């Protein structure tokens, strides 16, 4: 299978290797593989803005839409310095399998701007957000491509996206993005959804491996929105959080960390750095410390062939997208004592509740938080059971089982619809 030269880099190569492994399991003919894997559309746009000092800076933006076979594409938009089209394409592809596994009527998409949002003033951030959406308007819409927040973006950025799109349409189109503030058409429970989903699936995995959560220990790598919510939710179930980290600092204490105080510090300052001089730890060593539950919830490719053999946990819950490389997967396959909750299952809570928000926006009928959380848990439970059945029936790893369900769903839909001339 030959991919277009515009897609490159380690993250895209990783997504491709995962797909080829699953395609072999599913016996997908070679001539069908490119149609399933290669994205339908990739956009690159220039986003010039006037800076506060009067100068002009041009930022590079991207959006990749993987497929529209099951419905509109769906995916986040990240603002990060290292964003490139290969990474964005890989994330869009993973989102396709994630949505198909969860039974959502979406294809995957992803977007981003190569920028450190911390380097922008609020006015500059708003200008860049609006310019990016302005460039995307011909290619997005509530039935074409629905955006959501990701690393470096938040509810406020989504509100600017929605307002920009709506101004061009001459009416409010709240359902063009999800992850909005509740007062702008968002849904309660969306911000916490991914972290809550991680915690729910950790509880289900603990039941499977007969791990008592009360008194269990956990390490969370990536104390952002996903990691902090997962940590707080698991702590309420009796789990002791002994390690946390983000891009700025790491803390470790066998006696347990004060997660509420850490979360409040991050809310005030934007990072873990400066919380305390006690308990500071090497971020790389944090991943290999002994614990019952390890949650990588930051970026891709942090569990590699160099540290996969050193990990000391019972449950590996992938809150981030693509945290484990294929080389590390090969090592973990020979370590059956570690139960892996793969990323396209583990972090699906965000897109599931984004789907709920989209449906509520289309219907103009909103649910309370209890209903949102109940529907979230029921959807995750269905996916967890489907993966567990396939692991048992086909003797696959949990990752290959989850991916094969997603890929097979898209494959069958494309075969049913046929190929338009």
MITOR-765288 format. One line per field, with one value per residue (C-alpha): residue in one letter; x negated, y negated, z. Coordinates in steps of 0.1 Angstrom, whole numbers. Layout:
# residues N
type c(A, ...) .
px c(X, ...) .
py c(Y, ...) .
pz c(Z, ...) .
This chain:
# residues 421
type c(X, X, X, X, X, X, X, X, X, X, X, X, X, X, X, X, X, X, X, X, X, X, X, X, X, X, X, X, X, X, X, X, X, X, X, X, X, X, X, X, X, X, X, X, X, X, X, X, X, X, X, X, X, X, X, X, X, X, X, X, X, X, X, X, X, X, X, X, X, X, X, X, X, X, X, X, X, X, X, X, X, X, X, X, X, X, X, X, X, X, X, X, X, X, X, X, X, X, X, X, X, X, X, X, X, X, X, X, X, X, X, X, X, X, X, X, X, X, X, X, X, X, X, X, X, X, X, X, X, X, X, X, X, X, X, X, X, X, X, X, X, X, X, X, X, X, X, X, X, X, X, X, X, X, X, X, X, X, X, X, X, X, X, X, X, X, X, X, X, X, X, X, X, X, X, X, X, X, X, X, X, X, X, X, X, X, X, X, X, X, X, X, X, X, X, X, X, X, X, X, X, X, X, X, X, X, X, X, X, X, X, X, X, X, X, X, X, X, X, X, X, X, X, X, X, X, X, X, X, X, X, X, X, X, X, X, X, X, X, X, X, X, X, X, X, X, X, X, X, X, X, X, X, X, X, X, X, X, X, X, X, X, X, X, X, X, X, X, X, X, X, X, X, X, X, X, X, X, X, X, X, X, X, X, X, X, X, X, X, X, X, X, X, X, X, X, X, X, X, X, X, X, X, X, X, X, X, X, X, X, X, X, X, X, X, X, X, X, X, X, X, X, X, X, X, X, X, X, X, X, X, X, X, X, X, X, X, X, X, X, X, X, X, X, X, X, X, X, X, X, X, X, X, X, X, X, X, X, X, X, X, X, X, X, X, X, X, X, X, X, X, X, X, X, X, X, X, X, X, X, X, X, X, X, X, X, X, X, X, X, X, X, X, X, X, X, X, X, X, X, X, X, X, X, X, X, X, X, X, X, X, X, X, X, X, X, X, X, X, X, X) .
px c(0, -16, -7, -9, -41, -24, -19, -51, -66, -67, -31, -17, -40, -28, 9, 1, -17, 12, 36, 16, 15, 52, 58, 38, 60, 91, 77, 85, 75, 45, 64, 89, 65, 55, 92, 98, 66, 56, 75, 102, 91, 62, 61, 32, 40, 20, 34, 20, 28, 18, -2, 3, -29, -15, -36, -21, -28, -16, -8, -4, 29, 41, 73, 75, 108, 104, 137, 173, 188, 207, 216, 198, 162, 155, 123, 104, 83, 50, 27, -9, -43, -50, -17, -23, -1, -14, -5, 29, 36, 27, 50, 78, 74, 74, 105, 123, 116, 126, 160, 167, 158, 182, 210, 210, 222, 189, 157, 125, 110, 83, 70, 44, 22, -16, -18, -25, 8, -11, -30, 2, 21, 58, 65, 40, 54, 89, 77, 58, 88, 112, 89, 84, 122, 126, 102, 121, 156, 158, 149, 167, 203, 227, 232, 197, 170, 176, 147, 139, 112, 79, 45, 39, 76, 106, 143, 135, 117, 147, 170, 149, 150, 188, 193, 171, 189, 223, 215, 208, 240, 262, 276, 264, 251, 241, 238, 208, 185, 187, 170, 185, 194, 228, 241, 232, 250, 226, 236, 230, 203, 184, 152, 150, 161, 128, 113, 145, 144, 109, 118, 149, 129, 101, 128, 140, 105, 99, 130, 116, 82, 96, 78, 94, 95, 97, 61, 47, 21, 20, -4, 9, -14, 2, 21, 42, 80, 81, 55, 67, 103, 93, 72, 99, 125, 103, 93, 130, 131, 103, 73, 42, 26, -12, -26, -16, -33, -28, -52, -66, -71, -66, -57, -59, -50, -44, -22, 2, 4, 30, 48, 73, 45, 25, 56, 63, 27, 29, 62, 44, 11, 17, -10, -23, -55, -59, -34, -61, -98, -90, -83, -98, -107, -123, -94, -109, -114, -78, -65, -85, -77, -57, -20, 13, 26, 5, 23, 4, 26, 3, -11, -20, -49, -59, -59, -86, -108, -132, -108, -80, -99, -104, -68, -55, -17, 13, 35, 22, 50, 42, 58, 37, 38, 11, -11, -24, -46, -43, -77, -65, -33, -54, -70, -37, -22, -46, -37, -2, -2, 4, 40, 39, 69, 61, 65, 93, 114, 99, 102, 134, 155, 148, 161, 190, 202, 194, 218, 244, 238, 241, 274, 288, 278, 296, 327, 326, 334, 308, 302, 291, 257, 270, 284, 252, 231, 255, 255, 217, 212, 236, 218, 184, 197, 210, 176, 157, 178, 173, 135, 135, 155, 132, 101, 116, 129, 99, 71, 61, 45, 69, 55, 58, 93, 104, 88, 103, 138, 133, 116, 141, 171, 157, 148, 183, 199, 177, 184, 221, 221, 199, 175, 189, 177) .
py c(0, -33, -64, -99, -116, -144, -120, -112, -111, -86, -90, -84, -54, -41, -44, -27, 3, 8, 8, 33, 57, 55, 57, 90, 103, 94, 107, 74, 76, 55, 34, 23, 12, -22, -31, -24, -39, -69, -101, -115, -151, -170, -208, -231, -268, -299, -319, -354, -375, -410, -407, -431, -450, -456, -430, -402, -365, -337, -304, -271, -252, -218, -197, -161, -143, -106, -93, -104, -69, -67, -104, -137, -136, -144, -154, -178, -208, -211, -241, -229, -238, -203, -200, -186, -170, -135, -136, -152, -125, -97, -112, -115, -78, -67, -88, -68, -35, -50, -63, -30, -10, -32, -29, -66, -78, -96, -94, -106, -141, -161, -196, -219, -249, -248, -273, -274, -289, -301, -325, -343, -370, -364, -388, -370, -336, -348, -363, -330, -309, -329, -331, -293, -287, -313, -293, -261, -273, -258, -224, -220, -221, -202, -175, -176, -180, -188, -202, -198, -208, -190, -198, -236, -245, -246, -257, -293, -285, -264, -293, -315, -288, -285, -323, -328, -300, -314, -349, -337, -316, -345, -324, -306, -271, -257, -221, -230, -223, -204, -210, -245, -263, -252, -288, -287, -254, -230, -200, -194, -168, -173, -187, -158, -131, -117, -115, -100, -75, -65, -60, -39, -16, -13, -1, 25, 36, 40, 62, 83, 88, 90, 59, 42, 5, -6, -9, -5, -29, -49, -71, -97, -110, -141, -161, -181, -179, -142, -131, -154, -143, -106, -110, -128, -102, -72, -88, -90, -52, -47, -47, -64, -86, -84, -102, -129, -149, -174, -192, -213, -190, -156, -147, -113, -102, -66, -79, -96, -131, -158, -157, -184, -208, -199, -205, -239, -249, -239, -259, -290, -288, -265, -239, -217, -236, -256, -235, -224, -217, -184, -153, -165, -136, -127, -127, -98, -77, -82, -58, -29, -32, -4, -10, 9, -15, -35, -62, -79, -109, -133, -128, -101, -76, -78, -40, -26, 4, -13, -14, 11, 39, 19, 8, 21, 19, 42, 20, -3, -28, -49, -82, -98, -90, -67, -66, -31, -24, 8, 19, 15, 33, 63, 63, 59, 88, 110, 95, 109, 96, 61, 55, 28, 6, -7, -43, -41, -25, -42, -78, -75, -93, -127, -119, -100, -130, -152, -131, -137, -174, -173, -154, -178, -208, -194, -186, -216, -193, -191, -165, -168, -156, -124, -114, -123, -102, -73, -72, -76, -46, -25, -32, -25, 7, 19, 12, 28, 60, 61, 59, 85, 109, 105, 110, 143, 155, 146, 147, 111, 84, 58, 33, 55, 65, 29, 18, 48, 39, 3, 11, 39, 16, -10, 17, 32, -3, -11, 22, 17, -18, -9, -31, -61, -65) .
pz c(0, -11, 8, -7, 0, 19, 48, 67, 101, 130, 141, 107, 102, 135, 124, 91, 108, 132, 102, 82, 112, 116, 78, 78, 106, 87, 54, 36, -1, -9, -35, -8, 18, 4, 0, 37, 51, 30, 41, 18, 21, 35, 38, 45, 51, 60, 89, 91, 121, 133, 166, 195, 185, 150, 132, 111, 117, 94, 111, 93, 98, 88, 87, 76, 69, 68, 55, 52, 46, 79, 83, 88, 100, 136, 154, 175, 167, 185, 188, 194, 181, 166, 146, 111, 84, 91, 128, 120, 94, 119, 145, 120, 111, 147, 153, 125, 142, 175, 163, 145, 176, 197, 170, 162, 128, 120, 101, 117, 113, 130, 126, 141, 139, 144, 173, 210, 223, 255, 233, 223, 241, 245, 216, 194, 203, 193, 160, 151, 161, 140, 110, 111, 111, 84, 61, 70, 62, 27, 40, 74, 86, 109, 82, 67, 95, 131, 151, 188, 213, 216, 231, 233, 227, 249, 252, 245, 212, 202, 210, 187, 160, 162, 162, 132, 112, 123, 112, 77, 76, 89, 118, 148, 139, 173, 161, 138, 168, 200, 233, 235, 268, 280, 277, 240, 232, 248, 269, 306, 312, 279, 295, 319, 295, 284, 319, 333, 304, 313, 349, 340, 318, 344, 368, 342, 336, 373, 376, 347, 363, 399, 411, 441, 434, 470, 480, 445, 432, 400, 381, 356, 329, 315, 342, 317, 313, 307, 333, 361, 357, 355, 386, 406, 396, 404, 437, 447, 441, 466, 443, 456, 430, 437, 406, 381, 354, 327, 302, 331, 361, 377, 412, 429, 465, 475, 503, 478, 463, 471, 437, 446, 455, 424, 402, 418, 412, 376, 372, 387, 369, 338, 347, 376, 378, 410, 430, 455, 458, 476, 456, 423, 401, 367, 342, 322, 352, 363, 337, 350, 387, 403, 404, 398, 371, 346, 326, 298, 291, 273, 238, 213, 215, 252, 257, 234, 230, 255, 285, 277, 293, 325, 330, 364, 363, 362, 340, 312, 304, 273, 279, 251, 214, 203, 234, 227, 197, 177, 189, 225, 216, 206, 241, 259, 239, 258, 291, 298, 333, 319, 308, 281, 275, 240, 232, 207, 235, 266, 255, 235, 262, 247, 212, 226, 246, 216, 196, 224, 222, 184, 186, 213, 191, 161, 181, 203, 232, 260, 287, 323, 334, 349, 316, 297, 321, 320, 282, 282, 305, 286, 253, 268, 283, 250, 234, 262, 260, 222, 225, 253, 231, 202, 223, 236, 202, 180, 205, 197, 219, 232, 207, 177, 188, 192, 159, 140, 151, 139, 107, 99, 105, 80, 55, 55, 51, 22, 5, 10, -5, -34, -53, -69, -105) .
